[in-house]
Amino acid sequence: MSSQDSNKALVVITTVAVEADAVSLAKSVLEAGLAACVQVIPAIRSLYVWKGEIADDRESLLLIKTTKGLYNELESFILARHQYETPEILAIPVESVFSGYLEWLLSNVKQT
């Protein structure tokens, strides 16, 4: 991956069962330099199919602002700390980003 590709902005989404776990994970991700910002949305309702049944749970949503170059390390980091058997970890490429925000993001994450 070229350095230009690795510096592309990425939003990674994951959910956890308890808000306190969301805040703890967010702080750990930031301390590790794997994101510049993590937004925690404390109360969402998730309906999904799990083991052939429809589940209906309250969760907290994390929106993690990072770079494409840090995705693999971030995924491993989340998996090592996540309580779910199969956590949601979705990476959404950012098509366009304000240049000032991208500069801020890049200056606040580990360099790849």
N, C-alpha and C positions, 0 to 999 in steps of 0.2 A: 504494500500500500504506500503510495507516495505521501510525503509530508503534507501536501495540500489536501489530499483525501483524509488523512488522519486528523486534520484540524477542522473538519466539517462538523458543524453543530449537530447534536443528536439529543432527542428527548427520550429517556428511558422511563417506562411506567412499570410499577409493581404495586401490589397490594399486600397488606398485612392485616391481621385480625384485630389488633389493639392499637389505639393511638400512641400509647407510650412506646410500643415497639417501633412504630413508624418514626417517631422523633429520634429514638436511639439509633435506628438504622441510618436516618438522614445525617445525624451528627457524625457517625462513623465514616460514612461515604465522604463527607466534606473533609474530615480530618485526614483521610487517606489520600486526598487530592484527586479523587476520582470524579468529582463534580464541582461546579462553581456555585450551584444553587439547587436546593431540593425544596419543592413545595409539598406540604403535607395537607391533604384535604381529609379532615378527620372523620367524617361520617358519610359514607356512601353505602348503598345497598346493592349487593351483587347477587344476581340470579344466574345460575350456570348449571351445566350438566356435570355431575361428578359420580363416577361409578354407576352409571345408568339411571341415576335419580336426579331430580331437579333440586338443587340446593338454593337456599335463600339466606344470605348472611350479611351482617353489618361488617364493614371493613374500613380501613383507612387507605387512601390512595397517595402514592408518592410520584411526583413528576420530577425526574432527575435530569438536570441540564448538564450535559457532558459533551465529549467529542467522539467521533467515530473511532479514533485511534485508541481510546480507553475502554471501548465497549467490552471486549473479551475479559479484561481484568475486572471491570465492574460487575459483569455477569458472575464470574467466579466468586467475587467478594460477597455479592448478594446471596448466592447459593450456599455459601459456607455459613451464613448467619440466619438464613430464613427458616421459619418453623414449618412451612407448608411442605407436603410431600412433593407437590408439583407447583411451584410458584409461578405466577404470571410475571414474565419479564419480557416486555415488548420494547423494541428500539424503533423509534420513528425518526427518519431523517428529516432535517429541517431544510426545506426548499430555499427559503429566503430568510435572511436575518439582518437586522440593522447592524452596520459595520462596527459601531461603537459598542454594542452589546457583545458581538463576537470577540472583539479585542479584550473586553473585560473578562469574558468566559475563558479565553485562552490564557490570560494572565493569572487565572485563579485555579487552574488544574495542573496536574503533573504533565510534563512534556513527554511526548512519545517519540 
